[in-house]
């Protein structure tokens, strides 16, 4: 899975931290008010910038959405894919994949995870790029499930459908966290692992 890092208003560590703050704040506004109901002025005011200052870094609200989504994919690849890539055992890799995804979406921005499905607002080329990166992420999960199946650890199931079920479960966590649900991050991660494993693994 190729990692492409294209998001970022500034390249310095301080700048990247500020970028993340801007992306999360803008994402929260777009989730709460809707993409159409959120203006550049709303975003600029929320992040403590002037509209002209914000336009120095982005060309439009669409461009902001694209940068948010690119940042979200950069984060999920860095926080979930790279740390699990070296885990040889597919069951352990899947456990860690789920844990890191849940912790990452709660820690790095629930609103960004929710907003990732608003790709229809992007230009065609940008939409294709984001969708391809999402497909690569799904493929990484599906490959892990196929390895588990090859070792005889999965119950009989359609692995493509199972991949979609797992991703739907993870997206669901982002949605209920975005509505005010609060719980210990590690508890949510561990219970999600147990929930998914009970559904897909053969009894030990």
Secondary structure, 3 states (H helix, E strand, C coil): CCCCCCCCCCCCHHHHHHHHHHHHHHHHHHHHHCCCCCCHHHHHHHHCCCHHHHHCCCCCHHHHHHHHHHHHHHHHHHHHHHHHCCCCCHHHHHHHHHHHHHHHHHHHCHHHHHHCCCHHHCCHHHHHHHHHHHHHHHHHHHHHHHHHHHCCCECCCCHHHHHHHHHHHHHHHHHHHHCCCCCCHHHHHHHHHHHHHHHHECCC
